[in-house]
Amino acid sequence: MALSTSSAALLPVYALDLVRRHWAPLLCVYTGGMLLHTLLMRGLVGFTDVNPTLSLAGLGLTLLVTLVTFVVMFQLLRPGLPMVDRELHSEVVRRGKRTGFAERERRVVDGVALAIMPFLVFYGAWGLIKEEYDAYSIGLLNTGGIEAFATPTELGWFGLPLVVAAVAWLLRRVCGHFYESGRNPLLGVLTALFEGIWMFLALFSVGVFISLSHEWIGNRAAWVGVETTLKGAIDGFGLKLNVPQLSAGIVAAITAVWTSLKEGFLGPMLWLTITAVVYRAQVDDHDSLFEERRGGGRVGAAVNLAARLGKVFGRQADSDFRDKFTPLLNAGRFVLGAGPVFYLTFCLYFVFLDMAFSQLNRGLFVLLGPGDFQGELWPWLQPIDFTVDALHMLFRLCLLAAAFEIALRKAEENRVGRHQWHTARHAS
């Protein structure tokens, strides 16, 4: 039986209870998703000889497979989340929708369509898209040598990648329009597929453009002069304080602070935002993002200010643009509205979980002991990495689901009377 607590201190207990009850189906889904991901990656490597651009576009499909895997795992946890399950069931009853496979498929497709923006933001900001690209490049190197490895680098940001992204965006709009009208499962899957492809290629093109711009600016004499002057001034001031190479120390300190902030505060928030988007795709109206709420102290005042600014911005934004960003902003606002104590407690558990599995991965190789790398350790690399990653994701998703359930309960307690949920327009 699910815990009825709303205390953040008992979050690990709730998460472990979810692990105990749902570990088998969750691990099966994760294993199937990652197996499909690996097979697709190998197929894309082989398809490079036919068309490098379309092969690169396929990386959007591998990212989509990863996201679908996470969304399905979140949906499997619904029976252990009483409040989430109650609201989702109420939404189905209110709208007279039929339950069964069609309803579950619709929820997964809608969850993917809404969660893809925060998912790609997380994967881009944390370098995971780069890791995906690196795995693709290593596959090219292993199969075709240096010539095949260099193939993706020869693609211009303004060429075929942008053309394919534009075509995928157009197909996404067409499929999305007819999916919303008839709720055809195939059109729903195609909508999510084209969404992933065009967004990945758009991010790829923007990334290449930024990289080229940064390289061009860095080679300008004016920039080099300003950089040299500023560095010399800072180092000169450091010598007066008996601190040599002060500029390098400042850069290292800023990097360390940013890394800690990103991994310890922003990372957990974005993961919890993805969780909220996946679940709230069916139980919240995106337009409610722009409604002011009472309470919350200074945090609530800042959130309401952002809501007012978002309302002005939202009037000018395209509907497709809003469909992506309003769920992300709405979920982020909900997460911050749960209170600083709850959120910082969740961050502590999230970071501790990452540290624990990082040490577990290292400890397993230490346990194997020294030996010949190719003969004794090499065959164990992939099995150990996959097992640790699978267990890490199992515990992480259960922690995220438990945190979202508790955040909903805290929101229920802080409201006067019964809270009212509104059906998401995107899912109508």
Secondary structure by P-SEA (a helix, b strand, c coil): cccccccccaaaaaaaaaaaccaaaaaaaaaaaaaaaaaaaaaaaaaccccaaaaaaaaaaaaaaaaaaaaaaaaaaccccaaaaaaaaaaaaaacccccaaaaaaaaaaaaaaaaaaaaaaaaaaaaaaaaaaaaaaaaaacccccccccccccccccaaaaaaaaaaaaaaaaaaaaaacccaaaaaaaaaaaaaaaaaaaaaaaaaaaaaaaaaaacaaaaaaaaaaaaaaaaaaaaacccaaaaaaaaaaaaaaaaaaaccaaaaaaaaaaaaaaaccccccccccccccccaaaaaaaaaaaaaaaaaaaaccaaaaaccaaaaaaaaaaaaccaaaaaaaaaaaaaaaaaaaaaaaaaaaaacccccccccccaaaaaaaaaaaaaaaaaaaaaaaaaaaaaaaaaaacccbbbbbcccccc
